[in-house]
Amino acid sequence: MPYVFFGIICLVFGSNFYLMSLASSYYGPLAVGAGRLLGGAAMLVLLWGLSARRESLTRRQFVAASLIGFVGHSYPYAMQPALIANGLEHSFIATMVSFTPMSIMLLSVPVLGVWPTTRQVVGVVGGLAFLSLLMVDGSFRGYSLGVLSLAISVPLSYGLANAYLRKTLHDAPPLAVTLVMLGSSGLLLAPLAAAAPLLQPLGLAPPSGEGAAGVATAAMLMLGPIGTGLMMWLWVRLVATQGPLFAGMVTYVVPVVAMMWGLFDGERVTTNQLVAIAGVLGMVALVQYGAASKPSGEPAPGTPSDPEPTPECPHPPCDRELACAGASR
């Protein structure tokens, strides 16, 4: 099942960039970010209400989930549509999040005390080498160093959030964690979106409104509840059960899906992109092969062990919602 979840997340996350492009044609970047987060939170509220066991968070877990959400969702979910609104192609932005595994691997050492295996180092560094071609490609497209730096800041925030998610919330119910992360981040962005006209110098004000409102709204409805809510729930579950590096490798496959949408949308696809993506997929296979945890709950290679099960529940904490509440994968 970890590989099934991995594939679903790749397909939907890769499509999110095209949906962001459609939504950004009518709504401002902050509105897109806030709508995406609050729409995802609304879907998770529904799932939580329908679950057999409505688990909640402790005060410490609630605070930790909120802070992780601010870092890993508020900033990147507003920055990505802002870059799209300011001229960057959505398929190119998707390639930038492929730097997430490298940031996770580096940040996991000081945050988690987890050192990568030799195979992980070779795979991630090899993937980074291929991704450097994308940076060269971006410079040829006329993107400034400052813009490229903002694009790279997104995976850095993802890496930091994922490492602290594993460190502080590995024993918390995934559905409740994801709900708090999305809801708190959306509530943070909502008032900023309302004041967006005041942020015109930063490029965060709404666009001219020339795009079709109906198409943009439909894209938002897909982007929030499904592309964000459901997928982030699966993402948190994958981080909790397989570790942040396994889940982070999703971002090496997302550009392939995003590139297909870019072709559909008339964006350029260069030889550098094709070579880089082919090499990246090879590195994904190297890192992911045999990396999923065994059914018995044995941790994946290079990830810290989960806490011991309690006598009341024979399953590890990160699996209790699934195994003991009868939830369906």
C-alpha positions in Angstrom: 0.0 0.0 0.0 2.8 2.6 0.6 3.6 2.3 -3.2 -0.1 2.7 -4.1 -0.3 5.8 -2.0 3.0 7.1 -3.5 1.6 6.7 -7.1 -1.7 8.4 -6.3 0.0 11.4 -4.6 2.4 11.8 -7.6 -0.5 11.9 -10.1 -2.6 14.4 -8.2 0.2 16.6 -6.9 1.6 16.8 -10.5 -1.8 18.0 -11.7 -2.1 20.6 -9.0 0.3 23.0 -10.8 -1.9 23.2 -13.8 -4.9 23.8 -11.6 -3.0 26.6 -9.8 -2.3 28.2 -13.2 -6.1 28.1 -14.0 -7.0 29.5 -10.6 -4.4 32.2 -10.8 -5.9 33.6 -14.0 -8.7 35.1 -12.0 -7.8 34.9 -8.3 -4.7 36.4 -6.6 -1.9 34.2 -5.2 -3.0 34.7 -1.6 -6.6 33.9 -2.4 -5.5 30.7 -4.3 -3.4 29.7 -1.3 -6.1 30.4 1.3 -8.8 28.8 -0.8 -6.7 25.7 -1.4 -5.9 25.3 2.3 -9.4 26.0 3.6 -11.0 23.8 0.9 -8.7 21.0 1.9 -9.5 21.5 5.6 -13.2 21.4 4.8 -12.8 18.0 3.2 -10.9 16.7 6.2 -13.6 17.9 8.5 -16.0 15.8 6.6 -13.7 12.8 6.8 -13.1 13.3 10.5 -16.9 13.5 11.1 -17.4 10.2 9.1 -14.6 8.3 10.8 -15.5 5.6 13.2 -13.1 7.0 15.8 -12.9 10.8 16.0 -9.4 11.2 17.4 -8.2 14.6 18.5 -4.8 16.2 19.3 -3.3 17.2 22.6 -2.6 20.9 23.2 1.1 20.2 22.4 0.3 18.4 19.2 -2.1 21.1 18.2 0.5 23.8 18.6 3.1 21.7 16.8 0.8 21.0 13.9 -0.1 24.6 13.5 3.5 25.8 13.5 4.4 23.1 10.9 1.5 24.2 8.8 2.6 27.8 8.8 6.1 26.8 7.6 5.1 23.9 5.2 1.8 25.3 3.8 1.2 29.0 4.3 4.4 30.2 2.6 4.8 27.7 -0.2 1.0 27.6 -1.1 1.1 31.4 -1.5 4.5 31.6 -3.2 3.8 29.1 -6.0 0.8 30.9 -7.4 2.6 34.2 -6.9 5.4 32.9 -9.2 2.9 31.7 -11.7 1.1 35.1 -11.7 4.5 36.8 -12.3 5.3 34.8 -15.5 6.9 31.5 -14.5 5.5 28.4 -16.3 3.7 26.1 -14.0 5.5 23.0 -15.3 8.9 24.7 -14.5 7.8 25.5 -11.0 6.8 21.9 -10.5 10.4 20.9 -11.3 11.7 23.1 -8.5 9.9 21.1 -5.7 12.1 18.2 -6.7 14.7 19.6 -4.5 12.6 18.5 -1.5 14.4 15.1 -0.9 17.8 16.8 -0.7 16.5 19.4 1.8 14.8 16.6 3.8 18.0 14.5 3.8 20.1 17.4 5.0 17.7 18.7 7.6 17.0 15.2 9.0 20.5 15.1 10.4 20.2 18.0 12.8 16.4 17.7 13.4 16.0 13.9 13.6 19.6 12.7 14.1 19.0 10.3 11.2 22.0 9.8 8.9 21.2 8.7 5.3 22.4 5.3 4.0 24.9 5.2 1.2 22.3 4.3 -1.3 20.1 7.2 -0.2 23.0 9.6 -0.5 23.9 8.4 -4.0 20.3 8.5 -5.1 19.5 11.9 -3.7 22.8 13.6 -4.8 22.5 11.9 -8.2 18.9 13.3 -8.5 20.2 16.8 -7.5 22.9 16.6 -10.2 20.2 16.0 -12.8 18.0 18.7 -11.4 20.8 21.2 -11.8 20.1 20.9 -15.5 16.7 22.4 -14.7 18.3 25.4 -13.1 20.4 25.9 -16.3 17.3 25.6 -18.3 15.6 28.3 -16.2 18.4 30.7 -16.7 18.1 30.2 -20.5 14.4 31.1 -20.2 15.3 34.5 -18.8 14.3 33.8 -15.1 16.4 35.9 -12.7 18.5 34.4 -10.0 16.2 36.0 -7.4 13.1 34.4 -8.9 14.9 31.0 -9.1 15.9 31.4 -5.4 12.2 32.0 -4.4 11.3 28.9 -6.3 13.9 26.9 -4.5 12.8 28.3 -1.1 9.5 26.3 -1.5 11.2 22.8 -1.2 13.3 24.1 1.6 10.2 25.0 3.6 8.7 21.5 2.7 11.9 19.8 3.9 11.9 21.6 7.2 8.2 21.0 7.8 8.5 17.3 7.0 11.4 16.7 9.3 9.7 18.3 12.2 6.5 16.4 11.4 8.3 13.2 11.8 10.1 14.4 15.0 7.1 15.8 16.9 3.9 14.2 15.5 4.8 10.6 14.6 2.5 9.3 17.3 -0.4 11.7 16.5 -3.5 10.6 14.4 -2.8 11.6 10.7 -6.3 12.9 9.9 -6.3 15.3 12.9 -2.8 16.5 12.2 -3.5 17.2 8.6 -6.7 19.0 9.4 -5.0 21.3 11.9 -2.1 22.0 9.6 -4.4 23.0 6.6 -7.0 24.8 8.7 -4.5 27.0 10.7 -2.5 27.9 7.6 -5.7 28.8 5.6 -6.9 31.0 8.5 -3.5 32.8 8.4 -3.7 33.5 4.7 -7.4 34.5 4.6 -7.0 38.0 6.1 -3.9 38.6 4.0 -5.9 37.6 0.9 -8.6 40.1 1.8 -5.9 42.8 2.1 -4.1 41.7 -1.1 -4.7 45.0 -3.0 -2.4 46.7 -0.5 0.3 44.2 -1.4 0.5 45.2 -5.1 4.2 46.1 -4.9 4.9 42.5 -3.9 3.0 41.0 -6.8 0.4 39.4 -4.5 -2.6 41.5 -5.6 -5.3 39.8 -7.7 -4.7 39.7 -11.4 -6.7 41.8 -13.9 -9.6 39.4 -13.9 -9.3 38.6 -17.6 -9.4 34.9 -16.9 -12.7 33.0 -16.9 -14.2 33.1 -13.4 -16.0 29.7 -13.8 -12.9 27.8 -14.9 -10.8 29.4 -12.1 -13.5 28.5 -9.5 -13.8 24.9 -10.8 -10.0 24.6 -10.6 -10.1 25.9 -7.0 -12.8 23.4 -6.0 -10.6 20.6 -7.4 -7.4 22.0 -6.0 -8.6 22.4 -2.4 -10.7 19.4 -1.3 -9.1 16.8 -3.5 -5.7 18.1 -4.6 -4.8 19.3 -1.1 -7.1 17.8 1.5 -7.2 14.2 0.5 -3.6 14.1 -0.8 -2.1 15.8 2.3 -3.9 13.2 4.4 -2.2 10.5 2.4 1.1 12.4 2.6 1.0 12.7 6.4 0.2 9.0 6.6 3.1 8.2 4.3 5.6 10.4 6.3 4.4 8.8 9.6 4.7 5.2 8.4 7.6 5.3 5.9 9.6 8.4 7.0 10.1 11.8 5.4 12.6 10.8 2.8 10.4 8.1 1.3 7.4 10.5 1.2 9.7 13.3 -0.1 10.7 11.3 -3.2 7.2 12.0 -4.4 8.6 15.3 -5.5 11.0 13.6 -7.9 8.0 12.1 -9.9 5.7 15.1 -9.7 7.5 17.1 -12.5 6.8 14.3 -14.9 3.1 14.6 -14.5 3.4 18.4 -14.4 5.4 18.4 -17.7 2.6 16.5 -19.4 0.1 19.1 -18.3 2.6 21.8 -19.5 2.6 20.2 -23.0 -1.1 20.2 -22.9 -1.1 23.9 -22.0 1.4 24.8 -24.7 4.4 25.3 -22.5 7.9 24.6 -23.7 9.6 21.3 -22.9 13.3 21.3 -23.6 16.0 18.6 -24.0 17.5 19.6 -20.6 14.1 18.9 -19.0 13.7 15.5 -20.6 17.3 14.4 -19.7 16.9 15.7 -16.1 13.6 14.0 -15.5 14.8 10.6 -17.0 17.8 10.7 -14.7 15.7 11.7 -11.7 13.4 8.8 -12.2 16.4 6.5 -12.2 17.5 7.9 -8.9 13.9 7.5 -7.5 14.1 3.8 -8.4 17.4 3.5 -6.6 16.2 5.1 -3.4 12.7 3.6 -3.3 13.5 0.0 -4.2 12.7 -2.1 -1.1 12.4 1.1 1.1 8.8 0.6 2.2 8.2 -0.8 5.7 7.3 -4.5 5.9 3.8 -5.4 6.9 5.0 -6.4 10.4 5.8 -2.8 11.0 9.6 -3.0 10.6 10.9 0.5 9.8 12.2 1.4 6.4 15.9 1.5 6.0 17.4 4.7 7.2 14.3 5.8 9.3 14.0 5.9 13.0 11.9 3.2 14.7 8.3 4.0 15.7 7.5 3.9 19.4 6.5 0.6 21.0 2.8 -0.5 20.7 0.7 -0.2 23.9 -0.9 -3.3 25.5 -4.4 -1.9 24.6 -3.5 -1.7 20.9 -1.1 -4.1 19.2 -0.4 -1.7 16.3 2.2 1.1 16.2 0.7 4.5 17.0 0.9 5.8 13.4 -1.3 2.8 12.4 -3.9 2.9 15.2 -6.4 5.0 13.2 -6.2 2.5 10.4 -6.0 -0.8 12.2 -8.1 -0.2 15.3 -10.7 2.2 14.1 -11.5 0.1 11.0 -10.6 2.9 8.6 -10.1 2.0 5.0 -6.9 2.6 3.1 
